[in-house]
């Protein structure tokens, strides 16, 4: 048991016997784990199955303790994670410390100028100049120019591919929430193939697969089949789906998934509980460690962000930066990508508690560039064409274009039925590409495309 952390599972026996309603089952699991480790894990498949079982136990523990994770519970969660990684041969990454890094680590290693930049009292104009300078230094390519004679950098264009609006979560701000009366659709693989073919005609070689959380339909096998479909079309797939287990992310990576995007929405645990009253998404800690599990499973592009308007924006952006610093330290060979969506429209009965102006959004993106000089900064069609053009010239390196937030919406005359949120920039992919080219930006259409 010396290969485990300072809290080996054996040390929890008496405590579990006294406090756990499922003690008999869990103690039996500990017995099996002990036998497997003492034998040197001769059966790799059996060891992996035990590791998966420990992760499911950990998920249940975090769910049951949502909002009240006591120190001993946290110790058990850490030990289950460490033991699971040993059984799955993933212990080279060391223990996770996501929550501590975000909530208890002071400045979390953030560059001082990035901390200063988040403050609305910090002058915006020199901040924009500095963010643009850093972007040029890290992304500009020789020969790029524009009518304004400013150096430019490659811009990756992508499209979201919504595959299912079915969802069991009750997120108060979301157009897909369970109680929302909308026209819902779950795409078959044939329908996915049709959508991919349509987007290929517009030049896209990188798609972000998006779906609600509906366990009976949106399974890891379903998303794996979609990933393989995209790969067959020479399209690089990324996913924005419900948090998965480490084993599920390994399966998705094997199917060709190159990147993951997942927003914590807000890092304030108390507010998070209020915005997510029911459904699996209510498990704050499980969601918080999603990027860790994906990276440990072999997915190398990690996207994260917050939904601006749910909490005081400065606090959420600083927490996001601390999260990014932690991931950069733990996975130095991985690519980080950040996005800052704003709430423009939400279901009836919901109103964003905090306003975020256009200048605020520019400020927060610039702060991210100061904190992460080489990270990908992503901007969606939630924002207007004018603001997207403005940010493209400062620090953005990836943009969506011609988006539909409705499953099956591409190629439809009315692609707004049952949408998750309205698209503000209504330009076609061609119009976005033409503006970029006219302003000196080299365009990339795929994660696999050399620049």
C-alpha positions as CSV (number, residue, x, y, z in Angstrom):
1,X,0.0,0.0,0.0
2,X,3.0,2.3,0.0
3,X,2.2,3.4,-3.5
4,X,-0.9,5.2,-2.3
5,X,-1.2,8.7,-0.7
6,X,-0.9,9.5,3.0
7,X,-4.5,8.3,3.4
8,X,-4.6,4.6,2.3
9,X,-8.0,3.1,2.0
10,X,-7.3,0.7,4.8
11,X,-7.3,3.6,7.3
12,X,-11.0,4.3,6.6
13,X,-12.4,0.9,7.7
14,X,-13.5,1.8,11.2
15,X,-14.8,5.3,10.1
16,X,-16.8,3.8,7.2
17,X,-18.2,1.1,9.5
18,X,-19.6,3.8,11.8
19,X,-20.8,6.4,9.3
20,X,-21.5,4.8,5.9
21,X,-24.9,3.4,5.1
22,X,-23.2,1.2,2.4
23,X,-20.3,0.1,4.6
24,X,-20.6,-3.6,3.9
25,X,-20.4,-3.0,0.1
26,X,-17.6,-0.4,0.3
27,X,-15.5,-2.5,2.8
28,X,-15.8,-5.4,0.3
29,X,-14.5,-3.1,-2.4
30,X,-11.5,-2.2,-0.2
31,X,-10.8,-5.9,0.4
32,X,-10.7,-6.5,-3.4
33,X,-8.5,-3.5,-4.0
34,X,-6.1,-4.6,-1.2
35,X,-5.8,-8.1,-2.7
36,X,-5.3,-6.7,-6.2
37,X,-2.5,-4.4,-5.1
38,X,-0.8,-7.0,-2.8
39,X,-0.7,-9.4,-5.8
40,X,0.9,-6.8,-8.0
41,X,-2.1,-6.2,-10.2
42,X,-1.5,-9.3,-12.4
43,X,-4.9,-8.9,-14.2
44,X,-4.8,-5.4,-15.8
45,X,-8.4,-5.6,-16.9
46,X,-9.6,-6.5,-13.5
47,X,-7.5,-3.7,-11.9
48,X,-9.0,-1.2,-14.4
49,X,-12.5,-2.3,-13.4
50,X,-11.7,-1.8,-9.8
51,X,-10.3,1.6,-10.5
52,X,-13.5,2.5,-12.3
53,X,-15.5,1.2,-9.4
54,X,-13.6,3.5,-7.0
55,X,-14.3,6.5,-9.3
56,X,-18.0,5.8,-9.2
57,X,-17.8,5.5,-5.4
58,X,-16.0,8.9,-5.4
59,X,-18.7,10.5,-7.6
60,X,-21.4,9.3,-5.2
61,X,-19.5,10.6,-2.3
62,X,-19.1,14.0,-3.8
63,X,-22.7,14.1,-4.8
64,X,-24.0,13.2,-1.4
65,X,-21.7,15.7,0.3
66,X,-22.5,18.6,-2.1
67,X,-22.1,21.8,-0.3
68,X,-20.9,20.2,3.0
69,X,-17.7,18.2,2.2
70,X,-16.2,17.6,5.6
71,X,-12.4,17.1,6.0
72,X,-12.7,13.3,6.5
73,X,-14.9,13.1,3.4
74,X,-12.4,15.1,1.4
75,X,-9.6,12.8,2.6
76,X,-11.6,9.8,1.4
77,X,-12.3,11.5,-1.9
78,X,-8.5,12.2,-2.4
79,X,-7.6,8.6,-1.5
80,X,-10.2,7.1,-3.9
81,X,-8.8,9.3,-6.6
82,X,-5.2,8.3,-5.9
83,X,-6.0,4.6,-5.6
84,X,-8.1,4.6,-8.8
85,X,-5.1,6.2,-10.6
86,X,-2.7,3.5,-9.3
87,X,-5.1,0.8,-10.5
88,X,-5.4,2.4,-13.9
89,X,-1.7,3.2,-14.2
90,X,-2.3,7.0,-14.2
91,X,-0.5,7.9,-11.0
92,X,2.3,9.8,-12.8
93,X,0.1,12.9,-12.6
94,X,0.1,13.0,-8.9
95,X,-2.9,13.8,-6.7
96,X,-5.6,16.3,-7.8
97,X,-5.8,19.5,-5.9
98,X,-8.3,21.5,-8.0
99,X,-10.6,22.8,-5.2
100,X,-7.6,23.9,-3.0
101,X,-5.8,25.6,-5.9
102,X,-8.9,27.7,-6.8
103,X,-10.1,28.5,-3.3
104,X,-7.2,28.3,-0.9
105,X,-4.0,29.1,-2.7
106,X,-3.7,32.9,-2.5
107,X,-2.9,34.4,-5.9
108,X,-2.5,30.8,-7.4
109,X,0.6,31.9,-9.3
110,X,-1.2,34.5,-11.3
111,X,0.9,37.2,-12.9
112,X,0.5,40.4,-11.0
113,X,-0.4,42.4,-14.1
114,X,-3.2,40.0,-14.8
115,X,-4.6,40.4,-11.3
116,X,-4.4,44.2,-11.7
117,X,-6.0,44.1,-15.1
118,X,-9.2,42.5,-13.8
119,X,-9.9,45.5,-11.7
120,X,-12.3,48.0,-13.5
121,X,-10.2,50.8,-12.2
122,X,-7.2,49.7,-14.3
123,X,-7.1,51.8,-17.5
124,X,-8.5,49.9,-20.5
125,X,-6.5,51.4,-23.4
126,X,-3.0,50.4,-22.1
127,X,-4.4,47.0,-21.2
128,X,-5.6,46.4,-24.7
129,X,-2.3,47.5,-26.1
130,X,-0.4,45.1,-23.8
131,X,-2.7,42.2,-24.6
132,X,-2.3,42.8,-28.4
133,X,1.4,42.9,-28.0
134,X,1.5,39.6,-26.1
135,X,-0.7,38.0,-28.8
136,X,1.5,39.2,-31.6
137,X,4.6,38.0,-29.8
138,X,3.2,34.5,-29.4
139,X,0.9,34.0,-32.4
140,X,1.8,36.3,-35.3
141,X,3.2,34.7,-38.4
142,X,5.6,36.2,-40.9
143,X,4.0,37.9,-43.8
144,X,0.6,38.5,-42.1
145,X,-0.6,42.1,-42.6
146,X,-3.7,44.1,-43.0
147,X,-5.0,47.4,-44.4
148,X,-4.3,48.9,-41.0
149,X,-0.6,47.7,-41.1
150,X,-1.1,46.0,-37.7
151,X,0.6,42.5,-37.2
152,X,-2.0,39.7,-37.3
153,X,-2.1,36.1,-36.2
154,X,-3.9,33.0,-37.5
155,X,-7.6,32.6,-36.5
156,X,-9.1,29.2,-36.1
157,X,-12.7,29.0,-37.3
158,X,-15.0,26.3,-35.9
159,X,-18.7,25.5,-35.5
160,X,-20.7,24.0,-32.7
161,X,-22.5,20.8,-33.6
162,X,-25.5,20.5,-31.3
163,X,-26.6,16.8,-31.2
164,X,-29.1,16.7,-28.4
165,X,-31.3,19.2,-26.5
166,X,-32.6,16.5,-24.1
167,X,-31.4,17.2,-20.6
168,X,-32.3,16.2,-17.1
169,X,-30.7,19.2,-15.4
170,X,-32.6,22.1,-14.0
171,X,-30.1,24.9,-14.6
172,X,-32.1,28.1,-14.0
173,X,-30.4,30.1,-16.8
174,X,-30.3,27.5,-19.6
175,X,-32.7,27.1,-22.6
176,X,-32.3,23.3,-22.4
177,X,-33.3,23.0,-18.7
178,X,-35.6,20.0,-18.0
179,X,-38.7,22.1,-17.2
180,X,-38.4,24.3,-20.3
181,X,-41.2,23.7,-22.8
182,X,-39.2,23.6,-26.1
183,X,-39.0,21.5,-29.2
184,X,-36.4,18.9,-28.3
185,X,-34.4,16.7,-30.6
186,X,-31.8,14.0,-30.3
187,X,-29.9,13.4,-33.5
188,X,-29.4,9.9,-34.9
189,X,-25.9,9.1,-36.3
190,X,-27.4,9.5,-39.8
191,X,-28.6,13.0,-38.9
192,X,-25.2,13.8,-37.4
193,X,-23.6,12.7,-40.7
194,X,-25.9,15.0,-42.6
195,X,-25.0,18.0,-40.4
196,X,-21.3,17.3,-40.7
197,X,-21.6,17.1,-44.5
198,X,-23.4,20.5,-44.5
199,X,-20.6,22.1,-42.4
200,X,-17.9,20.6,-44.5
201,X,-19.3,22.5,-47.5
202,X,-18.6,25.7,-45.6
203,X,-15.0,24.7,-45.0
204,X,-15.1,23.6,-41.4
205,X,-12.5,21.0,-40.3
206,X,-13.1,21.4,-36.6
207,X,-16.4,21.0,-34.8
208,X,-17.4,21.2,-31.2
209,X,-19.9,18.5,-30.3
210,X,-22.5,19.9,-27.8
211,X,-25.2,18.0,-26.1
212,X,-27.4,18.1,-23.0
213,X,-27.2,15.6,-20.2
214,X,-29.6,12.8,-20.7
215,X,-28.0,9.6,-19.5
216,X,-30.2,7.1,-21.3
217,X,-29.4,8.7,-24.7
218,X,-26.2,10.8,-24.5
219,X,-23.9,7.9,-23.6
220,X,-20.2,7.7,-24.0
221,X,-20.8,5.1,-26.8
222,X,-23.1,7.7,-28.6
223,X,-20.4,10.4,-28.4
224,X,-17.7,7.9,-29.4
225,X,-19.7,7.0,-32.5
226,X,-20.1,10.7,-33.3
227,X,-16.3,11.3,-32.9
228,X,-15.5,8.4,-35.2
229,X,-18.0,9.9,-37.8
230,X,-16.2,13.2,-37.7
231,X,-12.8,11.6,-38.0
232,X,-14.0,9.7,-41.1
233,X,-14.8,13.1,-42.6
234,X,-11.3,14.4,-41.6
235,X,-12.9,16.7,-39.1
236,X,-11.2,17.2,-35.8
237,X,-13.7,16.7,-33.0
238,X,-13.9,18.4,-29.6
239,X,-16.7,17.9,-27.0
240,X,-18.8,20.1,-24.8
241,X,-20.9,17.5,-23.0
242,X,-21.7,16.5,-19.4
243,X,-18.7,15.6,-17.2
244,X,-17.6,12.0,-17.8
245,X,-15.5,9.5,-15.8
246,X,-11.8,9.1,-16.6
247,X,-12.5,5.8,-18.3
248,X,-15.1,7.4,-20.5
249,X,-12.7,10.2,-21.5
250,X,-10.1,7.6,-22.4
251,X,-12.7,5.9,-24.7
252,X,-13.5,9.3,-26.3
253,X,-9.8,10.0,-26.8
254,X,-9.4,6.6,-28.5
255,X,-12.4,7.5,-30.7
256,X,-10.5,10.7,-31.9
257,X,-11.7,13.4,-29.5
258,X,-8.9,16.0,-29.4
259,X,-10.3,18.6,-27.0
260,X,-12.8,19.3,-24.3
261,X,-14.7,22.4,-23.3
262,X,-16.5,22.6,-20.0
263,X,-17.6,25.7,-18.1
264,X,-17.7,25.7,-14.3
265,X,-20.4,28.4,-14.8
266,X,-19.5,30.0,-11.5
267,X,-16.8,29.1,-9.0
268,X,-18.9,30.3,-6.0
269,X,-20.1,27.0,-4.5
270,X,-23.1,28.5,-2.8
271,X,-24.3,30.4,-5.8
272,X,-23.6,27.3,-8.0
273,X,-26.0,25.3,-5.8
274,X,-28.8,27.8,-6.3
275,X,-28.4,27.9,-10.1
276,X,-28.3,24.1,-10.3
277,X,-31.1,22.9,-7.9
278,X,-31.6,19.5,-9.4
279,X,-29.9,17.0,-11.7
280,X,-26.4,15.5,-12.0
281,X,-24.9,19.0,-12.7
282,X,-25.6,19.9,-9.1
283,X,-22.4,18.0,-8.2
284,X,-20.0,21.0,-8.0
285,X,-16.9,19.1,-7.1
286,X,-17.3,16.5,-9.8
287,X,-17.7,19.2,-12.4
288,X,-14.7,21.1,-11.0
289,X,-12.3,18.2,-11.7
290,X,-13.5,17.5,-15.3
291,X,-10.4,18.9,-17.0
292,X,-8.2,16.8,-14.6
293,X,-10.0,13.6,-15.6
294,X,-9.9,14.4,-19.3
295,X,-6.2,15.2,-19.2
296,X,-5.4,12.1,-17.2
297,X,-7.3,10.1,-19.9
298,X,-5.3,11.5,-22.8
299,X,-7.3,14.5,-24.1
300,X,-4.7,17.2,-24.6
301,X,-6.7,20.4,-25.3
302,X,-8.5,21.6,-22.2
303,X,-11.2,24.3,-22.5
304,X,-12.6,26.1,-19.5
305,X,-14.6,29.3,-18.7
306,X,-17.3,30.9,-16.7
307,X,-20.8,32.1,-17.6
308,X,-20.4,35.9,-16.9
309,X,-23.4,37.3,-15.0
310,X,-23.9,34.5,-12.5
311,X,-21.5,36.0,-9.9
312,X,-19.5,39.1,-9.4
313,X,-17.5,38.9,-12.7
314,X,-14.1,39.9,-11.2
315,X,-14.2,37.1,-8.7
316,X,-15.2,34.5,-11.2
317,X,-12.5,35.6,-13.7
318,X,-9.8,35.5,-11.0
319,X,-11.0,32.0,-9.9
320,X,-10.9,30.9,-13.6
321,X,-7.4,32.2,-13.9
322,X,-6.4,30.3,-10.7
323,X,-8.0,27.2,-12.2
324,X,-6.0,27.7,-15.4
325,X,-2.7,28.2,-13.5
326,X,-3.3,25.0,-11.6
327,X,-4.0,23.0,-14.9
328,X,-0.9,24.5,-16.5
329,X,1.3,23.4,-13.6
330,X,-0.2,19.9,-13.5
331,X,-0.3,19.3,-17.2
332,X,2.4,21.5,-18.7
333,X,2.3,19.7,-22.1
334,X,-1.4,20.4,-22.6
335,X,-3.1,23.2,-24.5
336,X,-5.4,25.5,-22.5
337,X,-8.3,27.3,-24.1
338,X,-10.5,29.9,-22.4
339,X,-13.9,31.3,-23.2
340,X,-16.1,33.9,-21.5
341,X,-19.7,33.6,-22.6
342,X,-22.2,36.2,-21.3
343,X,-25.9,35.8,-20.6
344,X,-27.8,37.8,-23.2
345,X,-31.1,36.0,-23.0
346,X,-32.4,33.4,-20.6
347,X,-35.7,31.5,-19.8
348,X,-38.6,33.4,-18.3
349,X,-38.1,33.9,-14.6
350,X,-34.3,34.2,-14.7
351,X,-32.4,37.5,-14.6
352,X,-28.6,37.8,-14.5
353,X,-27.5,39.2,-11.2
354,X,-24.5,41.0,-12.6
355,X,-24.2,43.1,-15.7
356,X,-21.1,42.8,-18.0
357,X,-20.6,45.5,-20.5
358,X,-18.7,45.2,-23.8
359,X,-15.7,47.0,-22.3
360,X,-15.9,44.6,-19.3
361,X,-15.7,41.6,-21.6
362,X,-12.7,43.1,-23.5
363,X,-11.0,43.7,-20.1
364,X,-11.5,40.1,-18.9
365,X,-10.2,38.6,-22.2
366,X,-7.2,40.9,-22.0
367,X,-6.5,39.8,-18.4
368,X,-6.6,36.1,-19.6
369,X,-4.1,37.0,-22.3
370,X,-1.8,38.6,-19.7
371,X,-2.1,35.5,-17.5
372,X,-1.8,32.9,-20.3
373,X,0.4,34.4,-23.1
374,X,0.2,31.2,-25.2
375,X,-3.4,30.0,-24.5
376,X,-6.2,29.8,-27.0
377,X,-8.8,32.5,-26.4
378,X,-12.2,31.6,-27.9
379,X,-15.1,33.8,-28.8
380,X,-18.6,32.5,-29.8
381,X,-21.4,34.0,-31.9
382,X,-23.2,34.9,-28.7
383,X,-21.6,38.3,-29.2
384,X,-22.2,40.9,-31.9
385,X,-20.2,41.1,-35.1
386,X,-18.8,44.5,-34.1
387,X,-17.5,43.3,-30.7
388,X,-16.2,40.1,-32.2
389,X,-14.2,42.1,-34.8
390,X,-12.9,44.3,-32.0
391,X,-11.7,41.4,-29.9
392,X,-10.3,39.6,-32.9
393,X,-7.9,42.5,-33.3
394,X,-6.7,42.3,-29.7
395,X,-6.3,38.8,-28.4
396,X,-8.8,36.2,-29.8
397,X,-7.3,33.2,-31.6
398,X,-10.4,31.1,-32.2
399,X,-13.9,32.0,-33.3
400,X,-17.1,30.2,-34.2
401,X,-19.0,31.3,-37.3
402,X,-22.4,30.7,-38.8
403,X,-23.5,28.9,-35.6
404,X,-26.8,27.1,-34.8
405,X,-27.6,26.2,-31.2
406,X,-30.4,23.9,-32.3
407,X,-29.7,20.1,-32.9
408,X,-30.1,19.6,-36.6
409,X,-30.3,23.3,-37.2
410,X,-27.7,23.5,-40.1
411,X,-29.4,23.6,-43.4
412,X,-32.8,24.3,-41.9
413,X,-34.8,27.3,-43.0
414,X,-35.7,28.0,-39.3
415,X,-32.7,27.0,-37.2
416,X,-33.8,28.7,-34.1
417,X,-36.5,26.3,-33.0
418,X,-35.6,24.9,-29.6
419,X,-32.3,26.7,-29.5
420,X,-30.2,26.8,-26.3
421,X,-29.5,30.5,-26.7
422,X,-29.8,33.1,-29.5
423,X,-27.0,33.6,-32.0
424,X,-26.2,37.4,-32.1
425,X,-23.6,37.4,-34.9
426,X,-25.7,36.3,-37.9
427,X,-22.9,36.5,-40.4
428,X,-22.3,33.4,-42.5
429,X,-19.0,31.5,-42.3
430,X,-18.0,33.0,-45.6
431,X,-18.7,36.5,-44.4
432,X,-16.7,36.0,-41.2
433,X,-13.8,34.5,-43.3
434,X,-13.9,37.4,-45.7
435,X,-13.7,40.0,-43.0
436,X,-10.8,38.2,-41.4
437,X,-9.0,37.9,-44.7
438,X,-9.6,41.6,-45.6
439,X,-8.1,42.5,-42.2
440,X,-5.0,40.4,-42.6
441,X,-5.8,37.3,-40.5
442,X,-4.6,34.0,-41.9
443,X,-7.5,31.5,-41.4
444,X,-7.2,27.9,-40.2
445,X,-10.2,25.6,-40.5
446,X,-8.9,22.7,-38.5
447,X,-6.9,21.7,-35.4
448,X,-4.9,19.5,-37.7
449,X,-4.1,22.3,-40.2
450,X,-0.6,23.6,-40.1
451,X,-0.2,27.4,-40.1
